[in-house]
Amino acid sequence: MTGACALVLSLALAANATASANSGPYRAASQAGPGSVARLQAGIGGERFLEVLKLNRLDRAHALWADTLVLPDTTLGLLGLSPWPPSLGTIDSIPKVVFVSLRIQAFGAYEYGRLARWGPVSSGGPNAPSRPDLYFVGWKSRLHASTVDSTWIMPWTVNIDREIGTALHQYSLPGVPASHCCIRLLEEDAMWVYDWVSTWKLSRDGRSVLAHGTPVVLFGAYDYGSRPPWKRLPVDPHATDLTPAEIASALHFLRKSE
């Protein structure tokens, strides 16, 4: 991957931004408020702008006020931006599984070992961090009010923990872990995950789980005291790459279901 396409993106599609001087598949571009971001979106189109949001772990509302955005090479595309391996042969017999890396704040959904979708997340903040472990989808709700605070309305809720209520759902993505242990998703990703996963099967009296839903693995740890990994992409294009050790850790959790 060369820096030429990244330079073209910065000059032609984000002329309003003051881009950093480094070269590579990613560039850091300073933004000047909502107007600057709106011009960027108009210049690159909705699909490309969604790539920028995913790369920066932001929803559109927070992107409008970001002072800097990391911009990708125009040739990478959404799959090219994925930090997840395109395939995992060791899980090619598993119909569906969702992995969530807390370190890089991203999920990867695999179907028979092939990456079906990936996207950004906002996991638990420093006062309520998300707990690495193996979970299973329980129930789903199109619109759910949090049991912690009834004013927290969570669209496209996919519950994975009956004890403390951890769930995947749509909510704001401010570019850092900020939830109350849940896994926040962009609206597009939350809708897709909601439709894609399978729920549990309960006994008639609802007291026993006859069959688990889709497995969900949370692994790794976010370094709250350091610069987010994706912010380092312009100087280290591999900052969000998942290492073999991290993949092994995720698979270790998954094997608990066997």
MONOR-V87343 format. One record per residue. N is the residue number from 0. PHI is phi in whole degrees, -180 to 180 (* if undefined). BURIAL is b if it has 24 or more other C-alpha atoms within 12 Angstrom, else e. Layout:
<<N | PHI | BURIAL> <N | PHI | BURIAL>>
This chain:
<<0 | * | e> <1 | -101 | e> <2 | -89 | b> <3 | -62 | e> <4 | -66 | e> <5 | -65 | b> <6 | -67 | b> <7 | -61 | b> <8 | -60 | b> <9 | -64 | b> <10 | -81 | b> <11 | -87 | e> <12 | -105 | b> <13 | -132 | b> <14 | -62 | b> <15 | -78 | b> <16 | -94 | b> <17 | -97 | e> <18 | -84 | b> <19 | -73 | b> <20 | -86 | e> <21 | -74 | e> <22 | -111 | b> <23 | 137 | b> <24 | -72 | b> <25 | -133 | b> <26 | -135 | b> <27 | -94 | b> <28 | -121 | b> <29 | -73 | b> <30 | -114 | b> <31 | -118 | b> <32 | 93 | e> <33 | -55 | e> <34 | -62 | e> <35 | -64 | b> <36 | -68 | b> <37 | -62 | b> <38 | -68 | e> <39 | -62 | b> <40 | -62 | b> <41 | -64 | e> <42 | -74 | e> <43 | -104 | b> <44 | 89 | e> <45 | -63 | e> <46 | -66 | e> <47 | -67 | b> <48 | -66 | b> <49 | -62 | b> <50 | -62 | b> <51 | -64 | b> <52 | -61 | b> <53 | -63 | b> <54 | -62 | b> <55 | -95 | b> <56 | 57 | b> <57 | -128 | b> <58 | -91 | b> <59 | -63 | b> <60 | -60 | e> <61 | -79 | b> <62 | -64 | b> <63 | -61 | b> <64 | -114 | e> <65 | -72 | b> <66 | -79 | e> <67 | -144 | b> <68 | -123 | b> <69 | -86 | b> <70 | -109 | b> <71 | -91 | b> <72 | -56 | b> <73 | -64 | b> <74 | -91 | e> <75 | -71 | b> <76 | 73 | e> <77 | -63 | b> <78 | -68 | e> <79 | -67 | e> <80 | -86 | b> <81 | -66 | b> <82 | -83 | b> <83 | -95 | b> <84 | -61 | b> <85 | -65 | b> <86 | -150 | e> <87 | -132 | b> <88 | -61 | e> <89 | -71 | e> <90 | -120 | b> <91 | -72 | e> <92 | -99 | e> <93 | -95 | e> <94 | -57 | e> <95 | -150 | b> <96 | -156 | b> <97 | -112 | b> <98 | -104 | b> <99 | -129 | b> <100 | -88 | b> <101 | -73 | b> <102 | -65 | b> <103 | -101 | b> <104 | 53 | b> <105 | -152 | b> <106 | -108 | b> <107 | -136 | b> <108 | -103 | b> <109 | -114 | b> <110 | -124 | b> <111 | 50 | e> <112 | 83 | b> <113 | -108 | b> <114 | -66 | b> <115 | -96 | b> <116 | -167 | b> <117 | -140 | b> <118 | -174 | b> <119 | -81 | b> <120 | -136 | b> <121 | -128 | b> <122 | -90 | b> <123 | -62 | b> <124 | -72 | b> <125 | -60 | e> <126 | -90 | e> <127 | -149 | e> <128 | -66 | b> <129 | -72 | b> <130 | -96 | b> <131 | -61 | b> <132 | 177 | b> <133 | -94 | b> <134 | -125 | b> <135 | -137 | b> <136 | -62 | b> <137 | -100 | b> <138 | -112 | b> <139 | -126 | b> <140 | -145 | b> <141 | -60 | e> <142 | -147 | e> <143 | -131 | b> <144 | -95 | e> <145 | -62 | b> <146 | -79 | e> <147 | -80 | e> <148 | -149 | e> <149 | -65 | e> <150 | -82 | e> <151 | -85 | e> <152 | -96 | e> <153 | -120 | b> <154 | -68 | b> <155 | 55 | b> <156 | -80 | b> <157 | -122 | b> <158 | -77 | b> <159 | -126 | b> <160 | -148 | b> <161 | -73 | e> <162 | -73 | e> <163 | -113 | e> <164 | 83 | b> <165 | -56 | b> <166 | -150 | b> <167 | -97 | b> <168 | -165 | b> <169 | -75 | b> <170 | -171 | b> <171 | -67 | b> <172 | -116 | b> <173 | -90 | b> <174 | 92 | b> <175 | -148 | b> <176 | -64 | b> <177 | -146 | b> <178 | -87 | b> <179 | -100 | b> <180 | 79 | b> <181 | -75 | b> <182 | -111 | b> <183 | -81 | b> <184 | -131 | b> <185 | -64 | b> <186 | -56 | b> <187 | -60 | b> <188 | -73 | b> <189 | -62 | b> <190 | -64 | b> <191 | -65 | e> <192 | -60 | b> <193 | -56 | b> <194 | -76 | e> <195 | -82 | b> <196 | -76 | b> <197 | -108 | b> <198 | -90 | b> <199 | -71 | b> <200 | -119 | e> <201 | -106 | e> <202 | -68 | e> <203 | -58 | e> <204 | -86 | e> <205 | 75 | e> <206 | -96 | e> <207 | -124 | e> <208 | -92 | e> <209 | -82 | e> <210 | -152 | e> <211 | -71 | b> <212 | -85 | b> <213 | -57 | b> <214 | -70 | b> <215 | -131 | b> <216 | -111 | b> <217 | -102 | b> <218 | -146 | b> <219 | 82 | b> <220 | -150 | b> <221 | -88 | b> <222 | -91 | e> <223 | -66 | e> <224 | -93 | e> <225 | -117 | e> <226 | -65 | e> <227 | -54 | b> <228 | -55 | b> <229 | -68 | b> <230 | -71 | b> <231 | -92 | b> <232 | -57 | b> <233 | -60 | b> <234 | -106 | e> <235 | -140 | e> <236 | -61 | b> <237 | -107 | e> <238 | -61 | e> <239 | -105 | b> <240 | -65 | b> <241 | -82 | b> <242 | -81 | e> <243 | -57 | e> <244 | -66 | e> <245 | -68 | b> <246 | -62 | b> <247 | -62 | e> <248 | -64 | b> <249 | -62 | b> <250 | -69 | b> <251 | -61 | e> <252 | -61 | b> <253 | -63 | b> <254 | -67 | e> <255 | -64 | e> <256 | -83 | e> <257 | -81 | e>>
